[in-house]
Amino acid sequence: MKQSILAIDDELHMLKLLERIISEKTDYPITTINNSLEVPDFLKENKVDLIITDLKMPGMDGLDILKYIKENDRSEEVVIMTAFGSLDTALDALSQGVFDYITKPFKKEQIIMTVDRAMRWQKVKVESERMSAIFDTEPYSAAIEAFKKEYVNRLKVRYSSESEMISKSGLTGEDLKYED
């Protein structure tokens, strides 16, 4: 599944700027919301990988959104942006588990680097959870089958043809029967 981003800010021009930067410089789809009170309903219906939110907003502020993510055991990473940055608010956000804290005005390179780091971190988390699930599988024979399926799926991502998968991995066509 393609990774995606949710941006939240009560200032429409900031949302447009974020949308333009991310759309021009990355392949990630981005959804924008300018009313933070809509976020819980949106997240009940949608899965995103990264939330970029303003700190100061009417309704739910950035720390409220971070708290909602943590309390509901959601996997999204949260980046908080603010024009009212202080060491105290940055430390507060970091202690609550924010992925990054960015002060406005920011450079577009800073946003792109932060998005890239967050998305790579999300991939690592998902892979770790998948591999942990395989290691937790019992009995052993079921764990081996789960590993084989994962291995074949990774081959399919790396190689464009079945013949290439067979020649590189040493598997047979029958071994490639595992489907996602």
Backbone torsions as a table, in degrees:
resi	resn	phi	psi	omega
1	MET	NA	136.4	-178.9
2	LYS	-69.1	134.2	178.3
3	GLN	-69.4	149.1	-177.2
4	SER	-141.7	166.5	-173.5
5	ILE	-128.2	143.9	170.0
6	LEU	-117.9	126.8	176.3
7	ALA	-112.1	134.6	-177.7
8	ILE	-129.2	125.0	176.4
9	ASP	-161.7	143.2	179.1
10	ASP	-81.6	-8.0	178.0
11	GLU	-99.6	112.7	-176.4
12	LEU	-59.9	-37.1	-179.2
13	HIS	-64.7	-33.3	177.6
14	MET	-68.9	-39.8	177.1
15	LEU	-62.8	-42.9	179.2
16	LYS	-63.0	-41.0	178.7
17	LEU	-62.8	-49.3	179.0
18	LEU	-59.8	-44.7	-179.7
19	GLU	-60.6	-43.5	-179.6
20	ARG	-65.8	-46.6	-179.2
21	ILE	-60.5	-49.3	-176.2
22	ILE	-68.5	-40.3	-180.0
23	SER	-67.6	-35.8	-178.9
24	GLU	-78.4	-32.0	-171.0
25	LYS	-107.6	-6.2	179.9
26	THR	-138.7	173.2	175.6
27	ASP	-100.9	5.7	-175.6
28	TYR	-80.1	130.8	172.0
29	PRO	-69.2	143.6	-179.7
30	ILE	-128.3	136.7	173.5
31	THR	-113.2	141.7	179.3
32	THR	-119.1	144.4	176.5
33	ILE	-134.5	130.0	179.1
34	ASN	-105.4	2.2	175.1
35	ASN	-120.9	105.3	-174.0
36	SER	-61.8	-22.3	179.3
37	LEU	-68.8	-16.2	177.7
38	GLU	-82.7	-11.1	-173.6
39	VAL	-61.5	-49.6	-179.1
40	PRO	-57.3	-43.1	178.5
41	ASP	-64.5	-41.2	178.3
42	PHE	-60.8	-44.8	-176.6
43	LEU	-72.3	-22.5	175.1
44	LYS	-67.9	-27.8	-176.9
45	GLU	-102.1	-15.2	-171.9
46	ASN	-135.1	152.5	175.8
47	LYS	-114.8	127.1	172.7
48	VAL	-126.5	166.6	-179.8
49	ASP	-100.8	-29.3	-175.4
50	LEU	-138.8	135.5	174.3
51	ILE	-116.2	124.6	173.5
52	ILE	-109.9	118.6	-174.2
53	THR	-134.0	148.8	173.6
54	ASP	-72.5	152.9	178.2
55	LEU	-78.7	-50.5	-174.6
56	LYS	-100.4	111.6	177.8
57	MET	-147.9	152.6	171.7
58	PRO	-68.2	153.6	-177.8
59	GLY	83.3	-118.4	175.5
60	MET	-90.0	129.5	174.3
61	ASP	-91.2	-179.7	-176.9
62	GLY	-59.0	-39.0	178.7
63	LEU	-69.3	-33.2	175.2
64	ASP	-64.5	-39.8	178.9
65	ILE	-66.2	-43.4	176.6
66	LEU	-59.5	-44.2	179.5
67	LYS	-62.2	-42.2	178.3
68	TYR	-59.4	-44.3	179.9
69	ILE	-61.4	-47.7	-177.5
70	LYS	-68.4	-44.3	-178.1
71	GLU	-66.2	-28.5	-179.3
72	ASN	-97.2	13.6	175.7
73	ASP	50.7	44.1	179.6
74	ARG	-90.5	158.4	-173.8
75	SER	-96.0	-6.9	-177.5
76	GLU	-60.7	142.1	169.8
77	GLU	-87.6	150.2	-177.8
78	VAL	-124.0	130.6	172.9
79	VAL	-115.0	127.3	179.2
80	ILE	-105.0	132.5	175.8
81	MET	-113.2	146.5	176.2
82	THR	-157.2	147.8	172.1
83	ALA	-92.0	-7.4	-176.6
84	PHE	-112.5	44.3	-174.8
85	GLY	-68.7	138.6	172.1
86	SER	-144.0	160.7	179.3
87	LEU	-61.0	-38.9	-179.3
88	ASP	-63.3	-46.1	-179.0
89	THR	-69.4	-35.5	177.6
90	ALA	-64.0	-45.8	179.0
91	LEU	-64.9	-38.6	177.6
92	ASP	-61.7	-47.6	-180.0
93	ALA	-63.0	-44.3	180.0
94	LEU	-63.9	-39.0	179.8
95	SER	-68.0	-22.4	178.9
96	GLN	-91.4	-1.8	173.5
97	GLY	101.9	18.6	176.6
98	VAL	-65.8	144.2	-179.9
99	PHE	-71.4	-43.1	179.5
100	ASP	-155.1	161.2	-177.1
101	TYR	-133.4	117.4	-173.7
102	ILE	-119.8	132.9	177.5
103	THR	-95.0	143.4	176.4
104	LYS	-91.8	147.1	-4.6
105	PRO	-72.4	149.3	-179.4
106	PHE	-120.2	162.5	174.4
107	LYS	-92.2	145.4	-178.1
108	LYS	-61.0	-30.9	177.4
109	GLU	-62.3	-34.9	178.9
110	GLN	-65.4	-43.3	178.3
111	ILE	-63.9	-45.6	-178.1
112	ILE	-63.2	-43.4	178.3
113	MET	-62.8	-41.7	179.8
114	THR	-65.7	-43.9	177.9
115	VAL	-61.2	-44.9	-179.4
116	ASP	-60.9	-46.7	179.2
117	ARG	-61.9	-43.6	-178.9
118	ALA	-64.3	-41.5	-179.1
119	MET	-70.1	-38.1	175.8
120	ARG	-64.3	-40.2	178.5
121	TRP	-63.5	-40.7	177.5
122	GLN	-60.6	-43.4	178.8
123	LYS	-60.9	-42.1	178.7
124	VAL	-63.1	-42.7	179.2
125	LYS	-62.6	-44.7	-179.2
126	VAL	-64.0	-44.4	179.3
127	GLU	-63.2	-41.9	178.8
128	SER	-61.4	-42.7	178.5
129	GLU	-64.3	-40.8	178.7
130	ARG	-63.5	-45.6	-179.7
131	MET	-68.3	-38.4	176.5
132	SER	-61.0	-40.0	178.5
133	ALA	-62.8	-38.6	177.2
134	ILE	-64.3	-45.8	-179.7
135	PHE	-65.9	-25.1	178.5
136	ASP	-85.8	-6.2	-177.5
137	THR	-71.9	135.2	175.5
138	GLU	-133.4	149.6	-2.8
139	PRO	-73.0	178.0	-178.1
140	TYR	-53.6	-41.9	-178.1
141	SER	-61.4	-36.2	177.3
142	ALA	-69.9	-35.5	177.5
143	ALA	-65.4	-40.9	178.7
144	ILE	-62.9	-42.8	178.7
145	GLU	-63.0	-41.6	178.8
146	ALA	-64.2	-40.5	178.3
147	PHE	-64.4	-44.9	179.2
148	LYS	-57.8	-43.7	179.5
149	LYS	-61.2	-46.0	179.0
150	GLU	-61.9	-43.4	-179.4
151	TYR	-61.4	-46.8	-179.7
152	VAL	-64.4	-41.1	178.1
153	ASN	-61.9	-37.3	177.4
154	ARG	-69.3	-36.8	175.2
155	LEU	-59.9	-41.4	-178.4
156	LYS	-64.1	-29.4	177.1
157	VAL	-75.3	-38.7	-176.2
158	ARG	-75.9	-37.3	-172.7
159	TYR	-117.1	146.8	-174.9
160	SER	-88.7	-17.4	-177.8
161	SER	-133.8	155.7	178.5
162	GLU	-63.6	-38.9	-179.5
163	SER	-63.8	-37.5	177.4
164	GLU	-66.7	-41.5	177.6
165	MET	-60.2	-43.2	-178.2
166	ILE	-66.2	-46.2	-177.2
167	SER	-67.6	-37.0	-177.5
168	LYS	-79.2	-35.5	-173.7
169	SER	-94.8	-22.0	-176.0
170	GLY	82.7	5.6	177.3
171	LEU	-82.3	169.1	174.8
172	THR	-102.6	169.5	175.9
173	GLY	-57.8	-37.7	177.9
174	GLU	-63.7	-35.7	179.4
175	ASP	-65.5	-22.7	-176.3
176	LEU	-88.0	13.2	-177.1
177	LYS	-70.0	-14.6	-176.8
178	TYR	-67.8	132.7	179.8
179	GLU	-114.5	154.1	178.1
180	ASP	-66.5	NA	NA
